Amino acid sequence: MSRRRRAVKRRPAPDPKYNSELVARLINVVMRWGQKTVAQKIVYGALEELAAKNSQTDPLELLQRAVDNAKPRLEVKPRRVGGATYQVPMEVPSDRQVSLALRWIVRFADARKGPMKKALASEILDAYQGQGSAIRRRDEVHRMAQANKAFAHFRW
């Protein structure tokens, strides 16, 4: 059933420690089963670890650059045309770019061994340096979009 009007996009409240919307979004991605304080401890611990490793760089700036590096510009979406389903490359909206980048960073940090604080700090640092699993995932998505460029005319 369709809605009468578009749903209003709500922005998360900035986190209390760094007053950053990006950190608040990262906390929400890390959070499981509604345990926000646990997620805050993990994210703040990871940012403190980043500050300890790179004393000359601000951890918020480091996180922002890591997310910028991991953001996908293009992705493929399935479109059904005349009985066949085509993978059509489409540009990714900026809000979804950030969401995907954060999701990939957290997912690959979770797959690492050891405490989540250290794994998250390592994954953010890898993304900042342009390497690591989140960057590989972004490149994979871009390769898939590039391979299906012939179906770009099905975009609507």
Residue frames as qw, qx, qy, qz and C-alpha x, y, z in Angstrom:
[[0.000, 0.888, 0.459, 0.000, 0.00, 0.00, 0.00],
 [0.436, 0.459, -0.020, 0.774, 1.40, 3.39, -0.96],
 [0.286, -0.455, -0.431, 0.724, 1.90, 6.27, 1.41],
 [0.177, 0.911, 0.368, -0.061, 0.11, 9.57, 1.12],
 [0.172, 0.951, -0.246, 0.066, 3.41, 11.48, 1.21],
 [0.657, 0.424, -0.524, 0.337, 7.15, 10.82, 1.29],
 [0.751, -0.547, -0.272, 0.250, 8.63, 9.71, 4.59],
 [0.019, -0.957, 0.233, -0.171, 10.70, 12.45, 6.20],
 [0.772, 0.232, -0.431, 0.405, 14.40, 11.55, 6.48],
 [0.536, -0.842, 0.008, -0.063, 15.48, 11.93, 10.10],
 [0.435, 0.626, -0.514, 0.394, 19.06, 12.85, 10.95],
 [0.744, -0.361, -0.487, 0.281, 20.60, 11.15, 14.00],
 [0.313, -0.947, 0.051, -0.057, 21.41, 13.40, 16.93],
 [0.422, 0.664, -0.538, 0.305, 25.16, 14.13, 17.18],
 [0.778, -0.226, -0.527, 0.258, 27.00, 11.95, 19.67],
 [0.430, -0.894, -0.126, 0.005, 27.66, 13.48, 23.12],
 [0.709, -0.462, 0.164, 0.507, 31.46, 13.15, 23.19],
 [0.443, -0.056, 0.421, 0.790, 32.60, 14.37, 19.75],
 [0.317, 0.636, 0.247, -0.659, 29.40, 16.22, 18.75],
 [0.107, 0.341, -0.699, -0.620, 29.61, 14.50, 15.36],
 [0.798, 0.211, 0.087, -0.558, 26.76, 13.08, 13.30],
 [0.651, 0.423, -0.620, -0.113, 29.15, 10.63, 11.58],
 [0.075, 0.265, -0.867, 0.415, 30.26, 9.15, 14.91],
 [0.576, 0.056, 0.471, -0.666, 26.60, 8.84, 15.95],
 [0.814, 0.337, -0.230, -0.413, 25.86, 6.93, 12.75],
 [0.451, 0.400, -0.787, 0.129, 28.88, 4.69, 13.34],
 [0.243, -0.161, 0.764, -0.575, 27.66, 3.95, 16.86],
 [0.738, 0.187, 0.229, -0.607, 24.23, 3.03, 15.49],
 [0.743, 0.398, -0.492, -0.217, 25.80, 0.66, 12.96],
 [0.246, 0.340, -0.845, 0.331, 27.97, -1.01, 15.62],
 [0.476, -0.169, 0.513, -0.695, 25.02, -1.31, 18.05],
 [0.423, -0.076, -0.863, -0.264, 23.36, -4.70, 18.45],
 [0.423, -0.476, -0.768, 0.061, 20.20, -5.60, 20.33],
 [0.224, -0.880, -0.236, -0.347, 19.71, -2.00, 21.46],
 [0.716, -0.529, -0.121, 0.438, 22.86, -1.90, 23.59],
 [0.330, 0.894, 0.014, 0.303, 23.92, 1.64, 22.75],
 [0.384, -0.860, 0.335, -0.023, 26.30, 2.15, 25.68],
 [0.813, -0.178, 0.474, 0.287, 28.28, -0.95, 24.66],
 [0.634, 0.603, 0.290, 0.389, 28.47, 0.36, 21.10],
 [0.004, 0.978, -0.101, 0.184, 29.59, 3.79, 22.37],
 [0.619, -0.647, 0.420, 0.146, 32.38, 2.20, 24.42],
 [0.802, 0.146, 0.446, 0.369, 33.56, 0.25, 21.36],
 [0.453, 0.778, 0.200, 0.386, 33.53, 3.27, 19.02],
 [0.188, -0.955, 0.187, -0.131, 35.07, 5.69, 21.51],
 [0.747, -0.456, 0.430, 0.221, 37.73, 3.11, 22.40],
 [0.748, 0.352, 0.376, 0.419, 38.53, 2.64, 18.71],
 [0.245, 0.909, 0.063, 0.333, 38.79, 6.42, 18.17],
 [0.453, -0.839, 0.303, 0.011, 41.07, 6.76, 21.22],
 [0.817, -0.154, 0.446, 0.331, 43.24, 3.96, 19.84],
 [0.582, 0.649, 0.260, 0.416, 43.42, 5.77, 16.50],
 [0.074, -0.972, 0.107, -0.198, 44.45, 8.96, 18.31],
 [0.666, -0.609, 0.401, 0.157, 47.19, 7.02, 20.12],
 [0.795, 0.149, 0.431, 0.399, 48.48, 5.45, 16.87],
 [0.391, 0.532, 0.261, 0.705, 48.37, 8.70, 14.85],
 [0.319, -0.598, -0.394, 0.621, 49.05, 11.51, 17.31],
 [0.124, -0.214, 0.212, 0.945, 49.38, 14.17, 14.59],
 [0.254, -0.232, -0.612, -0.712, 45.95, 13.47, 13.02],
 [0.490, -0.086, 0.367, -0.786, 42.56, 14.12, 14.58],
 [0.267, 0.077, 0.960, -0.017, 40.62, 10.82, 14.92],
 [0.472, 0.618, 0.452, -0.437, 37.43, 12.44, 13.55],
 [0.346, 0.722, -0.370, -0.472, 39.25, 13.62, 10.46],
 [0.071, -0.315, 0.932, 0.165, 40.79, 10.16, 10.10],
 [0.406, 0.326, 0.822, -0.231, 37.34, 8.55, 10.33],
 [0.458, 0.721, 0.140, -0.500, 35.91, 11.01, 7.78],
 [0.240, 0.629, -0.625, -0.396, 38.70, 10.29, 5.29],
 [0.215, -0.104, 0.971, 0.019, 38.33, 6.53, 5.83],
 [0.477, 0.512, 0.635, -0.327, 34.60, 6.73, 5.09],
 [0.389, 0.758, -0.167, -0.496, 35.27, 8.92, 2.04],
 [0.059, 0.471, -0.829, -0.296, 37.73, 6.33, 0.73],
 [0.230, 0.083, 0.967, -0.069, 35.29, 3.44, 1.27],
 [0.487, 0.491, 0.321, -0.648, 32.25, 5.17, -0.29],
 [0.473, 0.224, 0.744, 0.415, 31.00, 3.54, -3.52],
 [0.154, 0.338, -0.161, -0.914, 30.15, 5.94, -6.35],
 [0.612, 0.139, -0.474, -0.617, 28.28, 3.37, -8.48],
 [0.418, -0.085, 0.869, -0.250, 26.39, 0.18, -7.74],
 [0.263, -0.060, -0.777, -0.569, 24.23, -2.26, -9.70],
 [0.502, 0.115, 0.528, -0.675, 20.50, -2.66, -9.16],
 [0.247, 0.177, 0.914, 0.267, 18.41, -5.38, -10.75],
 [0.435, 0.341, 0.002, -0.834, 15.80, -4.20, -13.28],
 [0.506, 0.236, 0.829, 0.035, 13.26, -6.54, -14.81],
 [0.338, 0.514, -0.255, -0.746, 12.72, -5.80, -18.50],
 [0.727, 0.318, -0.367, -0.486, 10.60, -8.09, -20.65],
 [0.983, -0.101, -0.117, -0.100, 11.12, -11.29, -18.70],
 [0.755, 0.215, -0.322, 0.529, 14.86, -10.79, -18.23],
 [0.469, -0.863, -0.081, 0.170, 16.56, -9.28, -15.21],
 [0.588, 0.584, -0.154, 0.538, 19.47, -6.93, -15.93],
 [0.569, -0.543, -0.218, 0.577, 22.04, -5.61, -13.47],
 [0.279, 0.840, 0.188, 0.426, 21.82, -1.88, -14.22],
 [0.512, -0.082, -0.296, 0.802, 24.63, 0.40, -12.95],
 [0.147, -0.883, -0.328, -0.302, 23.31, 3.41, -11.05],
 [0.193, 0.507, -0.391, 0.744, 24.86, 6.30, -9.14],
 [0.492, -0.421, -0.696, 0.311, 24.60, 5.93, -5.38],
 [0.197, -0.885, -0.152, -0.393, 22.93, 8.77, -3.41],
 [0.205, 0.604, -0.521, 0.567, 25.30, 10.44, -0.94],
 [0.610, -0.449, 0.383, -0.529, 23.43, 9.28, 2.16],
 [0.993, 0.027, 0.034, -0.109, 23.52, 5.66, 0.97],
 [0.614, 0.566, -0.431, 0.341, 27.24, 6.01, 0.16],
 [0.138, -0.569, 0.575, -0.571, 27.99, 6.84, 3.79],
 [0.829, -0.224, 0.277, -0.430, 25.68, 4.08, 5.04],
 [0.951, 0.259, -0.168, 0.031, 27.33, 1.44, 2.86],
 [0.414, 0.601, -0.515, 0.450, 30.84, 2.58, 3.78],
 [0.384, -0.495, 0.535, -0.568, 30.08, 2.46, 7.52],
 [0.933, -0.056, 0.146, -0.324, 28.34, -0.91, 7.18],
 [0.853, 0.389, -0.309, 0.161, 31.28, -2.42, 5.30],
 [0.161, 0.611, -0.574, 0.521, 33.87, -1.05, 7.75],
 [0.583, -0.377, 0.484, -0.533, 31.95, -2.46, 10.74],
 [0.970, 0.098, 0.004, -0.224, 31.22, -5.81, 9.05],
 [0.760, 0.435, -0.398, 0.275, 34.86, -6.42, 8.14],
 [0.067, -0.574, 0.578, -0.577, 36.04, -5.24, 11.56],
 [0.793, -0.246, 0.308, -0.464, 33.65, -7.75, 13.13],
 [0.954, 0.244, -0.170, -0.033, 35.15, -10.52, 11.00],
 [0.357, 0.618, -0.582, 0.389, 38.65, -9.82, 12.38],
 [0.731, -0.293, -0.561, 0.257, 40.02, -11.66, 15.37],
 [0.346, 0.008, -0.395, 0.851, 40.52, -9.97, 18.71],
 [0.009, 0.574, 0.543, -0.612, 38.59, -7.28, 20.59],
 [0.350, 0.759, 0.510, 0.204, 36.16, -5.20, 18.54],
 [0.128, -0.940, 0.033, 0.314, 37.79, -1.90, 19.61],
 [0.376, -0.511, 0.579, 0.512, 41.14, -2.88, 18.10],
 [0.466, 0.291, 0.752, 0.363, 39.55, -4.47, 15.03],
 [0.220, 0.891, 0.397, -0.005, 37.44, -1.37, 14.32],
 [0.188, -0.868, 0.240, 0.391, 40.45, 0.92, 14.79],
 [0.453, -0.253, 0.700, 0.491, 42.51, -1.26, 12.42],
 [0.415, 0.530, 0.690, 0.266, 39.76, -1.36, 9.78],
 [0.093, 0.965, 0.183, -0.161, 39.30, 2.43, 9.94],
 [0.298, -0.716, 0.441, 0.451, 43.06, 2.92, 9.63],
 [0.491, 0.048, 0.755, 0.432, 43.19, 0.52, 6.66],
 [0.329, 0.764, 0.539, 0.132, 40.35, 2.35, 4.93],
 [0.098, -0.940, 0.058, 0.322, 42.11, 5.67, 5.62],
 [0.330, -0.535, 0.618, 0.472, 45.24, 4.32, 3.93],
 [0.589, 0.474, -0.326, -0.567, 43.24, 3.05, 0.93],
 [0.376, 0.206, -0.899, -0.084, 43.55, -0.65, 1.63],
 [0.303, -0.009, 0.770, -0.561, 41.69, -3.29, 3.61],
 [0.201, 0.313, 0.925, 0.078, 38.50, -5.25, 3.12],
 [0.243, 0.744, 0.426, -0.454, 36.11, -2.28, 2.89],
 [0.144, 0.668, -0.385, -0.621, 38.14, -0.79, 0.04],
 [0.107, -0.101, 0.929, 0.339, 38.25, -4.18, -1.70],
 [0.255, 0.529, 0.788, -0.186, 34.45, -4.39, -1.41],
 [0.228, 0.780, 0.078, -0.577, 34.08, -0.90, -2.91],
 [0.053, 0.493, -0.672, -0.551, 36.35, -1.85, -5.81],
 [0.201, 0.154, 0.961, 0.113, 34.34, -5.04, -6.34],
 [0.290, 0.696, 0.551, -0.356, 31.09, -3.05, -6.53],
 [0.177, 0.750, -0.233, -0.593, 32.69, -0.59, -8.97],
 [0.092, -0.268, 0.864, 0.416, 34.00, -3.46, -11.14],
 [0.275, 0.407, 0.870, -0.048, 30.52, -5.00, -11.28],
 [0.271, 0.802, 0.260, -0.464, 29.03, -1.64, -12.33],
 [0.058, 0.635, -0.529, -0.561, 31.75, -1.22, -14.96],
 [0.197, -0.042, 0.942, 0.267, 31.13, -4.72, -16.35],
 [0.219, 0.578, 0.785, -0.041, 27.39, -4.02, -16.72],
 [0.013, -0.456, 0.054, 0.888, 27.82, -0.60, -18.32],
 [0.048, -0.091, -0.748, -0.656, 26.08, -1.92, -21.46],
 [0.196, -0.574, -0.791, -0.082, 22.77, -2.03, -19.57],
 [0.158, -0.271, -0.296, 0.902, 22.96, 1.60, -18.42],
 [0.228, -0.123, -0.381, -0.888, 20.22, 2.58, -20.88],
 [0.457, -0.443, -0.754, -0.164, 17.72, 0.61, -18.75],
 [0.228, -0.196, -0.499, 0.813, 18.12, 3.20, -15.99],
 [0.175, -0.598, -0.436, -0.649, 14.94, 5.07, -15.08]]
